[in-house]
Amino acid sequence: MITNSLITNIDKHINGLLTEVSSDKYMISLLKNLKFRFERDGRVVGFNPITWKITVMNPTMGEIIKILQKKGSVKFSDLVTHLCLIYPETPRRIIKNDLKNAILWLFTNEFIYLQKQNTDIHFVDILRDIMQNNNKERENNGG
């Protein structure tokens, strides 16, 4: 059963993680075995064999995917700099905000994972940890 406290915990944890990612405390990497096809109009079609999802992403997501494919793993600030070069008419603060949302989407949809000090962090790992902590809290509270 999903409770409001569980949703709040997930939201709090993910937003905290996103803040750390945007301050370059984590490296951003593509999951292995993903398949991508780049369309002529800039969109990218992605297939994730873990989730069996086929996803059509916009040209900006395509640029993010290309950078990650080329470099392996990157810092948030490197992605911002690259996108600022591609979209010079867009203010840096807007690119940073849009990139945070893109990273959040890619992370929660299992296209990317995060790395910090030789530790890989996947969205499913975060969910599992939160669920375990939520169950322990419920047990400790007599529920």
GIVENRA-V183746 format. One record per helix or strand of 3 or more residues. SS is the DSSP state (hx for helix, st for strand). FROM is the first residue (numbers start at 1). TO is the last residue. Records with the same first field share a line. If there is no record, write none. Layout:
SS=FROM-TO / FROM-TO
This chain:
hx=4-22 / 59-71 / 76-86 / 92-108 / 123-140
st=27-30 / 35-38 / 44-48 / 53-57 / 112-116 / 119-121
